[in-house]
Structure formats: structure tokens, C-alpha cells
């Protein structure tokens, strides 16, 4: 089994709760088998229950009904059509994370609410980039939590990445400034900046995030070159408000969705694509190093709808 096939198996398993809930609802909808108004309304409700979002659910149901209204349709055909329609919505945002090697170091600001798996994701990302032959540095700017600093240091050892850290409570923006200067002097390819897990209603913490973004510009006017928000799939629709809050503080360039395993809310990726159109670079379905993989719209849609 290839690593890609292995990940698809884990993705399918991870999305089982969403897929199962959606399947149960679709089976209930298709006791009628005819694509009439009641069936279409039931299809919308099934999609909304999977956290696809009302707007996207309405559009997907309309897409399925186009040219098929009041006709009989087998459930298997419906699932295949739904998978195709979901994939079409996701393909524009399924964009790989690409490092511009002309910018050294390429500065990546990583943000996210407490508990999203942000620090672990940074470690996994550092390992992936290291395997690509890049010299990776990490700035441990979540200085509020000693555990976050220790966790990054462990991940840095695993990934072969140098971690710049200070004592807990140190000035995060000053650390980012120093780390970028040092990384530049040793010709590092990438600097990943961890930031404190900020609750979006904590204006002081958001202000500090803005400050980090401003301070790195004093070293490199074009930095940060990427600003990635890590989201937890189990939060469902709350992910939408998190994107809005962080976008008000920094110019987000992409998303990483973690914890797709063990949630019935996997459809939130569709809602995010519909609302924001931000690139979804990676998804995670577990704690292992290889459980962070590039987002694939077709594979995700098939796993979500139980068509493969």
C-alpha cells in the first residue's frame, strides 16, 4: 500500500462519523427515490446536519436536481453526483503549500485557537519541509505556555529543525524579530513562527499577533510570506467565526484543518470554501507524523459521501 493509499484509508476511516451520519440521512431521504421537492429539501437538511452550511447545501441540492427534477434516481447515483458536486466546490481551494525559495528565509506565521493541534501541526510541517531538503527553523513564540515550548523542542529534534526559544513569559514579538535575524544569518530556508493559542475574543492577544506580523517586517519588509490558520474540525461552524476573527488581525493566506477523525462535522470544509475561498493546504486525521497530508478535493468528497 502506498503512503497516499494509506492516507486515503485513514481519511475514509477518520471521516466515518460524518459519512455515516450523512449516509443515514440520505437513506432516509431516499425512501421516496423520486427527486421531488420533498426529497431535495431532505437532501439540503442532510447536508446541513454534516455542517456543510445552509448556503452550500442549497447550492449542492440545486446542482443535483438540475435536469433530474421529479425523476427516479438510485441512491448510489445520488452519492456519486453529490461527491462530484462537493469536489467541484473544493477543488478551487485545494492548493498545495509552496515555499518560494527566492525568499530566504520564507517566513510562515502560524495561528490558531487553543486546542486545535497548532503546535503539533507546526512540528509535522517542519518534518515535511525537512524531507524536501529545506533547512527549517522554528520560533517558539507561544511564550504563554511552557508546554508549547517543550513540545516544539521535541518536534524540532524529530524534524531536524532548529528551535529558537526563550523562557516562558518572554516577549513574543521580540523573539520573532531575533529568530528571523538569526535564521537569515545562517541562510535558513524557512522560519515557522508558532504563536499563542488565541481565543478570538481576546483582543490583547490578537493585538500581539498583529505586533508579531509588524515586527518581522522590520527585518524583511515582505514578511510574513504566509499566514496559516490551523482549525479544529470538531468545532464545526465555530471555525467560520475563527477565520473571520483572525482575518481581521492578519492577512491569512491559507488553512490547515486538523482532527477530522472522530467528528461528524467534516462538512465544515465545504462551508469554509464557500464563505472564504482561502486555500486549504493540509488536513489531519490523526496524531502520527504522516497524518498531515496535502488536501485532495476528490479523495475528501468521496470519503465524505461514502462513495469509495
Residue frames relative to the residue before (quaternion, step in Angstrom):
aa qw qx qy qz dx dy dz
X 1.0000 0.0000 0.0000 0.0000 0.00 0.00 0.00
X 0.3874 -0.7160 0.5258 0.2465 3.60 -0.81 0.96
X 0.6513 -0.5095 0.3747 0.4194 3.57 -1.27 0.31
X 0.6280 0.5341 -0.3373 0.4545 3.59 1.08 -0.73
X 0.6550 0.4941 -0.3130 0.4784 3.59 0.99 -0.87
X 0.6313 0.5373 -0.3258 0.4545 3.55 1.06 -0.80
X 0.6648 0.4893 -0.3146 0.4687 3.55 0.97 -0.81
X 0.6247 0.5304 -0.3538 0.4508 3.60 0.99 -0.75
X 0.6215 0.5330 -0.3380 0.4642 3.58 1.03 -0.77
X 0.6736 0.4749 -0.2924 0.4851 3.59 0.97 -0.87
X 0.6198 0.5393 -0.3421 0.4561 3.58 1.06 -0.74
X 0.6582 0.5083 -0.3012 0.4665 3.55 0.92 -0.96
X 0.6643 0.4903 -0.2913 0.4832 3.56 0.99 -0.87
X 0.6655 0.5264 -0.2960 0.4387 3.55 0.97 -0.92
X 0.7259 0.4102 -0.2288 0.5024 3.55 1.05 -0.79
X 0.3337 0.7908 -0.4720 0.2012 3.58 1.28 0.07
X 0.6642 0.5103 -0.3266 0.4378 3.60 0.93 -0.81
X 0.6488 0.4849 -0.3190 0.4921 3.58 0.99 -0.80
X 0.6713 0.5142 -0.2914 0.4473 3.56 0.88 -1.02
X 0.6614 0.5127 -0.3036 0.4555 3.57 0.96 -0.90
X 0.6607 0.4974 -0.3085 0.4701 3.59 0.93 -0.90
X 0.6552 0.5015 -0.3074 0.4740 3.56 0.98 -0.88
X 0.6429 0.5360 -0.3156 0.4469 3.59 0.99 -0.88
X 0.6461 0.5204 -0.3213 0.4566 3.56 0.93 -0.91
X 0.6755 0.4907 -0.2912 0.4670 3.56 0.96 -0.88
X 0.6546 0.5063 -0.3164 0.4637 3.58 0.99 -0.82
X 0.6255 0.5308 -0.3389 0.4607 3.58 1.01 -0.80
X 0.6393 0.5191 -0.3150 0.4718 3.56 1.04 -0.79
X 0.6350 0.5343 -0.3211 0.4563 3.56 1.00 -0.84
X 0.7871 0.3877 -0.1811 0.4441 3.55 0.86 -0.99
X 0.2740 0.7053 -0.5830 0.2958 3.52 1.00 0.83
X 0.6620 0.5071 -0.2970 0.4651 3.60 1.19 -0.53
X 0.2347 -0.8207 0.4791 0.2047 3.59 1.18 -0.73
X 0.6838 0.4383 -0.2988 0.5010 3.60 1.15 -0.32
X 0.3977 -0.7373 0.4987 0.2223 3.58 -0.87 0.95
X 0.1890 0.7859 -0.5594 0.1837 3.56 0.43 1.25
X 0.7717 -0.3688 0.2361 0.4612 3.59 -1.30 0.00
X 0.6633 0.5083 -0.3165 0.4488 3.60 0.96 -0.84
X 0.6443 0.5207 -0.3162 0.4624 3.58 1.03 -0.81
X 0.6543 0.5120 -0.3091 0.4630 3.58 0.96 -0.88
X 0.6363 0.5120 -0.3258 0.4763 3.59 1.01 -0.80
X 0.6496 0.5132 -0.3124 0.4659 3.59 1.02 -0.79
X 0.6164 0.5413 -0.3306 0.4666 3.57 1.09 -0.75
X 0.6352 0.5199 -0.3225 0.4714 3.59 0.98 -0.85
X 0.6650 0.5083 -0.3073 0.4527 3.58 0.90 -0.93
X 0.6360 0.5329 -0.3267 0.4526 3.58 1.02 -0.82
X 0.6705 0.4932 -0.2921 0.4710 3.57 0.98 -0.84
X 0.6330 0.5242 -0.3289 0.4650 3.58 1.00 -0.80
X 0.6503 0.5237 -0.3213 0.4467 3.60 0.99 -0.80
X 0.6676 0.4626 -0.2954 0.5030 3.60 1.24 -0.42
X 0.5134 -0.6842 0.3711 0.3613 3.57 1.37 0.27
X 0.2886 0.7555 -0.5282 0.2587 3.57 1.11 0.67
X 0.4696 -0.6688 0.4431 0.3685 3.58 1.17 -0.57
X 0.5967 -0.6236 0.3769 0.3362 3.58 -1.02 0.85
X 0.6719 0.5097 -0.3062 0.4416 3.58 0.86 -0.95
X 0.6914 0.4631 -0.2752 0.4815 3.57 0.84 -1.01
X 0.6260 0.5435 -0.3415 0.4428 3.62 1.01 -0.78
X 0.6452 0.5184 -0.3124 0.4662 3.58 0.99 -0.86
X 0.6800 0.4895 -0.2900 0.4625 3.58 0.92 -0.90
X 0.6512 0.5119 -0.3169 0.4620 3.58 0.98 -0.82
X 0.6540 0.5063 -0.3134 0.4667 3.59 0.94 -0.87
X 0.6477 0.5156 -0.3140 0.4648 3.57 1.01 -0.82
X 0.6304 0.5369 -0.3238 0.4577 3.57 1.07 -0.79
X 0.6527 0.5081 -0.3060 0.4713 3.58 1.00 -0.87
X 0.7028 0.4910 -0.2642 0.4418 3.57 0.96 -0.92
X 0.5154 0.6768 -0.4126 0.3256 3.58 1.17 -0.52
X 0.8469 0.0789 -0.0949 0.5172 3.57 -0.65 1.14
X 0.7208 0.4148 -0.2466 0.4975 3.57 1.28 -0.04
X 0.3697 0.7719 -0.4653 0.2259 3.59 1.27 -0.01
X 0.8511 0.1066 -0.1388 0.4950 3.53 -1.03 0.98
X 0.5518 0.5636 -0.4223 0.4467 3.59 1.18 0.52
X 0.5182 -0.6105 0.4874 0.3482 3.54 -1.20 0.45
X 0.0065 -0.7949 0.6057 -0.0345 3.54 -1.03 0.85
X 0.4091 -0.7078 0.5090 0.2694 3.63 -0.73 0.95
X 0.6133 -0.5798 0.3918 0.3662 3.56 -1.12 0.67
X 0.6320 0.5417 -0.3365 0.4403 3.60 1.00 -0.81
X 0.6495 0.5056 -0.3141 0.4731 3.58 1.05 -0.77
X 0.6173 0.5450 -0.3388 0.4550 3.55 1.04 -0.78
X 0.6561 0.5157 -0.3166 0.4510 3.58 0.90 -0.93
X 0.6592 0.5085 -0.3087 0.4601 3.58 0.95 -0.89
X 0.6502 0.5060 -0.3096 0.4747 3.57 1.00 -0.84
X 0.6556 0.5145 -0.3060 0.4602 3.56 0.98 -0.88
X 0.6316 0.5269 -0.3325 0.4614 3.58 0.99 -0.82
X 0.6638 0.5078 -0.3003 0.4597 3.58 0.96 -0.86
X 0.6666 0.5008 -0.2999 0.4636 3.57 0.99 -0.86
X 0.6477 0.5028 -0.3173 0.4764 3.60 1.02 -0.78
X 0.6427 0.5236 -0.3220 0.4572 3.59 0.96 -0.88
X 0.6371 0.5355 -0.3292 0.4460 3.59 1.00 -0.81
X 0.6560 0.4994 -0.3126 0.4718 3.59 1.08 -0.70
X 0.7278 0.4610 -0.2338 0.4508 3.56 1.07 -0.79
X 0.5557 0.6544 -0.3943 0.3278 3.59 1.08 -0.61
X 0.6494 0.5268 -0.3518 0.4207 3.66 0.89 -0.71
X 0.7370 0.3904 -0.2364 0.4985 3.62 1.14 -0.53
X 0.5499 0.5991 -0.4016 0.4212 3.61 1.26 -0.12
X 0.2221 0.7961 -0.5189 0.2182 3.54 0.30 1.31
X 0.4669 -0.6920 0.4680 0.2900 3.59 -0.82 0.92
X 0.4628 -0.6422 0.5342 0.2967 3.53 -1.26 0.51
X 0.0327 -0.8301 0.5550 -0.0439 3.57 -0.41 1.23
X 0.3026 -0.7429 0.5759 0.1577 3.54 -0.86 1.05
X 0.3162 -0.7137 0.5932 0.1968 3.57 -0.92 0.94
X 0.2634 -0.8124 0.5011 0.1399 3.57 -0.23 1.27
X 0.5468 0.6038 -0.3993 0.4208 3.57 1.27 -0.05
X 0.6786 0.3978 -0.2699 0.5553 3.56 1.29 -0.28
X 0.0553 0.8125 -0.5737 0.0875 3.58 -0.53 1.20
X 0.5046 -0.3781 -0.7585 0.1645 1.46 -1.10 2.21
X 0.4794 -0.6140 0.5412 0.3167 3.54 -1.28 0.51
X 0.2202 -0.8285 0.5089 0.0787 3.56 -0.41 1.27
X 0.0629 -0.7989 0.5979 -0.0169 3.56 -0.72 1.16
X 0.1898 -0.7681 0.6058 0.0840 3.56 -0.62 1.18
X 0.0943 -0.8091 0.5797 0.0218 3.59 -0.69 1.06
X 0.0382 -0.8147 0.5772 -0.0406 3.55 -0.66 1.18
X 0.2271 0.7775 -0.5723 0.1281 3.55 -1.28 0.22
X 0.5669 -0.6007 0.4565 0.3306 3.52 -1.27 0.53
X 0.6671 -0.4947 0.3787 0.4085 3.57 -1.21 0.52
X 0.8260 0.2896 -0.1957 0.4422 3.54 -1.03 0.83
X 0.5155 0.6621 -0.4196 0.3462 3.60 1.22 0.03
X 0.4966 -0.6266 0.4486 0.3993 3.58 1.21 -0.41
X 0.2481 0.8228 -0.4796 0.1773 3.56 1.26 0.44
X 0.6928 0.4791 -0.2958 0.4505 3.59 0.78 -0.98
X 0.6420 0.5095 -0.3122 0.4804 3.58 1.01 -0.83
X 0.6381 0.5350 -0.3195 0.4522 3.57 1.01 -0.84
X 0.6229 0.5287 -0.3376 0.4675 3.59 1.02 -0.76
X 0.6455 0.5194 -0.3191 0.4601 3.58 0.98 -0.84
X 0.6637 0.4970 -0.2977 0.4731 3.58 0.95 -0.88
X 0.6460 0.5159 -0.3154 0.4659 3.57 1.02 -0.84
X 0.6244 0.5335 -0.3314 0.4644 3.58 1.01 -0.80
X 0.6508 0.5162 -0.3123 0.4610 3.58 0.98 -0.84
X 0.6436 0.5212 -0.3190 0.4608 3.60 0.97 -0.86
X 0.6829 0.4856 -0.2836 0.4663 3.55 0.90 -0.97
X 0.6229 0.5449 -0.3305 0.4537 3.56 1.07 -0.76
X 0.6421 0.5211 -0.3166 0.4646 3.58 1.04 -0.79
X 0.6476 0.5022 -0.3088 0.4828 3.57 1.22 -0.48
X 0.5905 -0.6152 0.3455 0.3918 3.56 1.31 0.16
X 0.5121 0.6508 -0.4174 0.3741 3.59 1.23 0.27
X 0.3944 -0.6839 0.5640 0.2420 3.54 -1.14 0.74
X 0.0875 -0.8473 0.5234 -0.0241 3.55 -0.33 1.32
X 0.1009 -0.7493 0.6519 0.0575 3.52 -1.08 0.87
X 0.1728 -0.7674 0.6100 0.0955 3.55 -1.20 0.63
X 0.1969 -0.7572 0.6123 0.1137 3.56 -0.97 0.90
X 0.2668 -0.7919 0.5349 0.1251 3.57 -0.54 1.21
X 0.0723 0.8560 -0.5038 0.0904 3.56 0.46 1.25
X 0.4905 0.5600 -0.4816 0.4624 3.58 1.22 0.40
X 0.0096 0.8604 -0.5072 0.0486 3.53 0.47 1.25
X 0.5109 0.6500 -0.4212 0.3728 3.58 1.28 -0.04
X 0.7857 0.2808 -0.1294 0.5358 3.58 1.10 -0.68
X 0.3916 -0.7189 0.5264 0.2294 3.56 -0.61 1.15
X 0.6172 0.5678 -0.3407 0.4251 3.60 1.08 -0.75
X 0.6336 0.5300 -0.3341 0.4540 3.58 1.04 -0.75
X 0.6380 0.5211 -0.3220 0.4665 3.58 1.01 -0.82
X 0.6689 0.4962 -0.2940 0.4689 3.58 0.91 -0.94
X 0.6402 0.5364 -0.3210 0.4465 3.56 0.99 -0.87
X 0.6646 0.4957 -0.3028 0.4700 3.58 0.96 -0.85
X 0.6341 0.5319 -0.3383 0.4479 3.57 1.00 -0.75
X 0.6327 0.5122 -0.3236 0.4824 3.59 1.06 -0.75
X 0.6682 0.4908 -0.2959 0.4744 3.59 0.93 -0.92
X 0.6159 0.5573 -0.3445 0.4376 3.57 1.06 -0.77
X 0.6415 0.5150 -0.3185 0.4709 3.57 1.01 -0.82
X 0.6565 0.5153 -0.3057 0.4583 3.58 0.95 -0.91
X 0.7579 0.4114 -0.1961 0.4668 3.54 0.92 -0.99
X 0.4244 -0.6985 0.4703 0.3328 3.57 1.23 -0.25
X 0.4903 0.6472 -0.4265 0.3986 3.57 1.18 0.63
X 0.4246 -0.6880 0.5280 0.2601 3.56 -1.06 0.76
X 0.1814 -0.7921 0.5773 0.0794 3.58 -0.85 0.99
X 0.2046 -0.7493 0.6208 0.1066 3.56 -0.87 1.04
X 0.0943 0.8090 -0.5683 0.1174 3.57 -0.57 1.16
X 0.1852 -0.7352 0.6391 0.1290 3.52 -1.32 0.41
X 0.6864 -0.4460 0.3506 0.4550 3.55 -1.29 -0.05
X 0.6215 -0.5340 0.4027 0.4079 3.63 -1.15 0.52
X 0.7684 0.3265 -0.2650 0.4824 3.56 -0.97 0.90
X 0.4624 0.6799 -0.4517 0.3463 3.61 1.25 -0.06
X 0.6108 -0.5566 0.4157 0.3798 3.55 -1.24 0.45
X 0.3934 -0.7609 0.4690 0.2153 3.57 -0.52 1.21
X 0.6641 0.5064 -0.3143 0.4514 3.59 0.92 -0.87
X 0.6428 0.5194 -0.3193 0.4638 3.58 1.03 -0.79
X 0.6266 0.5304 -0.3267 0.4683 3.56 1.06 -0.77
X 0.6466 0.5178 -0.3156 0.4627 3.59 0.96 -0.89
X 0.6335 0.5387 -0.3162 0.4566 3.57 1.01 -0.87
X 0.6874 0.4785 -0.2774 0.4706 3.58 0.87 -1.00
X 0.6565 0.5305 -0.3132 0.4352 3.57 0.93 -0.93
X 0.6586 0.5021 -0.3143 0.4640 3.59 0.95 -0.84
X 0.6429 0.5217 -0.3242 0.4576 3.58 0.99 -0.81
X 0.6797 0.4832 -0.2846 0.4728 3.57 0.93 -0.93
X 0.6479 0.5251 -0.3173 0.4514 3.58 0.96 -0.88
X 0.6396 0.5239 -0.3182 0.4639 3.56 1.07 -0.73
X 0.6642 0.5236 -0.3076 0.4360 3.57 0.97 -0.85
X 0.7353 0.3770 -0.2348 0.5118 3.60 1.08 -0.62
X 0.4558 -0.7262 0.4108 0.3099 3.58 1.34 0.23
X 0.1544 0.7791 -0.5790 0.1841 3.56 0.90 0.98
X 0.4631 -0.6904 0.4852 0.2710 3.57 -1.13 0.67
X 0.8106 0.0915 0.0066 0.5784 3.56 0.99 -0.87
X 0.0881 -0.7467 0.6548 0.0762 3.54 -1.17 0.73
X 0.1448 -0.7727 0.6156 0.0541 3.55 -0.65 1.19
X 0.1442 -0.8062 0.5709 0.0565 3.58 -0.67 1.09
X 0.2358 -0.7494 0.6064 0.1225 3.55 -0.60 1.20
X 0.1151 -0.7841 0.6066 0.0631 3.58 -1.07 0.70
X 0.6525 -0.5289 0.3569 0.4089 3.56 -1.19 0.48
X 0.5148 -0.6348 0.4798 0.3190 3.56 -1.13 0.70
X 0.0992 -0.8672 0.4879 -0.0014 3.49 -0.05 1.32
X 0.3289 -0.6814 0.6121 0.2298 3.54 -0.93 0.87
X 0.5140 -0.7120 0.3790 0.2918 3.54 -0.74 1.06
X 0.6631 0.4849 -0.3316 0.4638 3.61 1.18 -0.22
X 0.5619 0.5797 -0.3991 0.4346 3.59 1.25 0.15
X 0.2535 -0.8286 0.4803 0.1357 3.54 0.06 1.29
X 0.6111 0.5633 -0.3552 0.4280 3.58 1.08 -0.65
X 0.6733 0.4887 -0.2908 0.4725 3.53 1.01 -0.83
X 0.6198 0.5220 -0.3386 0.4783 3.58 1.08 -0.71
X 0.6283 0.5322 -0.3304 0.4614 3.58 1.03 -0.78
X 0.6421 0.5136 -0.3309 0.4631 3.58 1.03 -0.73
X 0.6087 0.5451 -0.3429 0.4634 3.58 1.07 -0.73
X 0.6408 0.5072 -0.3116 0.4849 3.57 0.99 -0.85
X 0.6407 0.5381 -0.3221 0.4431 3.57 1.02 -0.83
X 0.6261 0.5260 -0.3387 0.4654 3.60 0.98 -0.83
X 0.6536 0.5145 -0.3106 0.4600 3.58 0.94 -0.92
X 0.6613 0.5014 -0.3046 0.4674 3.61 1.02 -0.78
X 0.6767 0.5297 -0.2972 0.4161 3.56 0.88 -0.99
X 0.6611 0.5043 -0.3344 0.4436 3.62 0.90 -0.80
X 0.5827 0.5821 -0.3712 0.4287 3.59 1.20 -0.47
X 0.5794 0.5810 -0.3768 0.4298 3.58 1.20 -0.42
X 0.6765 0.4376 -0.2778 0.5232 3.56 1.24 -0.49
X 0.7792 0.0024 0.0450 0.6252 3.56 1.01 -0.92
X 0.3933 -0.7682 0.4575 0.2143 3.58 -0.35 1.27
X 0.6863 0.4845 -0.2919 0.4573 3.59 1.15 -0.51
X 0.5818 0.5950 -0.3642 0.4181 3.60 1.28 -0.17
X 0.5533 -0.1778 -0.8130 -0.0357 1.56 -2.22 1.12
X 0.4592 -0.7044 0.4740 0.2613 3.56 -1.02 0.78
X 0.7708 0.0703 -0.0593 0.6304 3.56 1.27 -0.39
X 0.0812 -0.7678 0.6340 0.0443 3.56 -1.14 0.69
X 0.0558 -0.8414 0.5361 -0.0406 3.53 -0.25 1.33
X 0.2190 -0.7595 0.6008 0.1190 3.54 -0.99 0.91
X 0.2415 -0.7546 0.5973 0.1246 3.56 -0.86 1.05
X 0.0906 -0.8082 0.5819 -0.0051 3.57 -0.76 1.12
X 0.3471 -0.7192 0.5724 0.1863 3.54 -1.20 0.68
X 0.4289 -0.7414 0.4528 0.2476 3.59 -0.51 1.19
X 0.6207 0.5780 -0.3585 0.3900 3.61 1.06 -0.63
X 0.6013 0.5707 -0.3667 0.4222 3.62 1.21 -0.29
X 0.3278 -0.7868 0.4796 0.2085 3.60 1.24 -0.16
X 0.8659 -0.0672 0.0628 0.4917 3.53 -0.97 -0.94
X 0.5302 0.6253 -0.4139 0.3957 3.62 1.19 -0.34
X 0.5358 0.6267 -0.4029 0.3972 3.59 1.20 -0.44
X 0.6104 0.5679 -0.3520 0.4253 3.59 1.07 -0.69
X 0.6868 0.4668 -0.2879 0.4770 3.59 0.90 -0.90
X 0.6058 0.5485 -0.3597 0.4503 3.59 1.12 -0.59
X 0.6383 0.5090 -0.3323 0.4724 3.60 0.94 -0.82
X 0.6457 0.5250 -0.3245 0.4497 3.59 0.89 -0.88
X 0.6771 0.5051 -0.2930 0.4479 3.58 0.88 -0.96
X 0.7075 0.4502 -0.2743 0.4706 3.58 0.84 -0.92
X 0.6046 0.5506 -0.3585 0.4504 3.59 1.09 -0.61
X 0.6343 0.5302 -0.3362 0.4510 3.58 1.11 -0.58
X 0.6945 0.4570 -0.2660 0.4879 3.59 1.23 -0.45
X 0.8024 0.0098 0.0301 0.5959 3.60 0.94 -0.90
X 0.5182 -0.6297 0.4785 0.3255 3.55 -1.22 0.49
X 0.2385 -0.8022 0.5336 0.1218 3.57 -0.11 1.28
X 0.2022 -0.7890 0.5699 0.1086 3.56 -1.05 0.79
X 0.8227 -0.0440 0.0372 0.5655 3.60 1.21 -0.24
X 0.3330 -0.7364 0.5643 0.1685 3.52 -1.37 0.30
X 0.1100 -0.7192 0.6760 0.1166 3.51 -1.37 0.46
X 0.1689 -0.7940 0.5782 0.0823 3.59 -0.80 1.00
X 0.1316 -0.8059 0.5759 0.0389 3.56 -0.68 1.13
X 0.8188 0.3345 -0.2001 0.4215 3.53 -1.42 0.02
X 0.2364 0.7761 -0.5453 0.2108 3.57 0.94 0.85
X 0.5754 0.5424 -0.3856 0.4755 3.56 1.27 -0.24
X 0.8377 0.2292 -0.1495 0.4727 3.55 -1.04 0.73
X 0.6505 0.4563 -0.3657 0.4846 3.62 1.02 0.65
X 0.3446 -0.7127 0.5680 0.2251 3.56 -1.17 0.58
X 0.6174 0.5821 -0.3128 0.4268 3.58 1.32 0.19
X 0.2393 0.8274 -0.4820 0.1605 3.58 1.21 0.51
X 0.5766 0.6151 -0.3708 0.3896 3.57 1.18 -0.45
X 0.4508 0.7099 -0.4433 0.3103 3.59 1.26 -0.20
X 0.5696 0.5939 -0.3894 0.4137 3.61 1.12 -0.52
X 0.6243 0.5277 -0.3334 0.4696 3.58 1.09 -0.71
X 0.6534 0.5135 -0.3077 0.4633 3.58 0.96 -0.88
X 0.6466 0.5173 -0.3140 0.4645 3.59 1.01 -0.82
X 0.6481 0.5119 -0.3154 0.4674 3.57 0.96 -0.86
X 0.6534 0.5285 -0.3020 0.4501 3.56 0.99 -0.91
X 0.7452 0.4407 -0.2317 0.4436 3.57 0.82 -1.02
X 0.8454 0.2410 -0.0786 0.4701 3.57 0.75 -1.04
X 0.2605 -0.7956 0.5114 0.1940 3.60 1.05 -0.62
X 0.3858 0.7197 -0.4936 0.2994 3.60 1.19 0.43
X 0.5682 -0.5910 0.4365 0.3707 3.60 -1.05 0.66
X 0.1962 -0.7222 0.6493 0.1355 3.56 -1.08 0.81
X 0.2215 -0.8351 0.4944 0.0961 3.55 -0.25 1.28
X 0.8203 0.0048 0.0608 0.5686 3.56 0.81 -1.04
X 0.1257 -0.7408 0.6458 0.1353 3.52 -1.34 0.33
X 0.2181 -0.7771 0.5793 0.1139 3.54 -1.20 0.59
X 0.0744 -0.8055 0.5875 0.0237 3.58 -0.96 0.87
X 0.8005 0.1255 -0.1012 0.5773 3.58 1.11 0.61
X 0.6311 -0.5807 0.3955 0.3288 3.54 -1.37 0.05
X 0.5624 0.6292 -0.3915 0.3667 3.59 1.19 -0.37
X 0.6826 -0.5038 0.3489 0.3982 3.53 -1.26 0.52
X 0.7431 0.4235 -0.2253 0.4665 3.58 0.91 -0.92
X 0.5362 0.6387 -0.4019 0.3782 3.60 1.26 0.09
X 0.6008 0.4539 -0.3820 0.5358 3.58 1.27 0.24
X 0.0967 0.8211 -0.5475 0.1288 3.55 -0.38 1.26
X 0.6329 -0.5255 0.4115 0.3924 3.52 -1.26 0.50
X 0.4795 -0.6900 0.4672 0.2752 3.56 -0.92 0.93
X 0.0836 -0.7797 0.6206 -0.0030 3.55 -0.88 1.08
X 0.4022 -0.7618 0.4564 0.2228 3.59 -0.41 1.25
X 0.6737 0.5018 -0.3080 0.4467 3.60 0.87 -0.90
X 0.6695 0.4990 -0.3006 0.4609 3.58 0.86 -0.97
X 0.6533 0.5167 -0.3118 0.4572 3.58 0.97 -0.88
X 0.6737 0.5075 -0.2988 0.4464 3.59 0.87 -0.96
X 0.6544 0.5050 -0.3107 0.4693 3.58 1.01 -0.81
X 0.6580 0.4986 -0.3111 0.4708 3.58 0.96 -0.85
X 0.6521 0.5385 -0.3096 0.4347 3.58 0.99 -0.86
X 0.7712 0.3640 -0.1777 0.4911 3.58 0.94 -0.91
X 0.4519 -0.7163 0.4349 0.3058 3.58 1.28 0.00
X 0.4262 0.7221 -0.4520 0.3043 3.59 1.07 0.66
X 0.7722 0.2420 -0.1713 0.5620 3.60 1.22 0.00
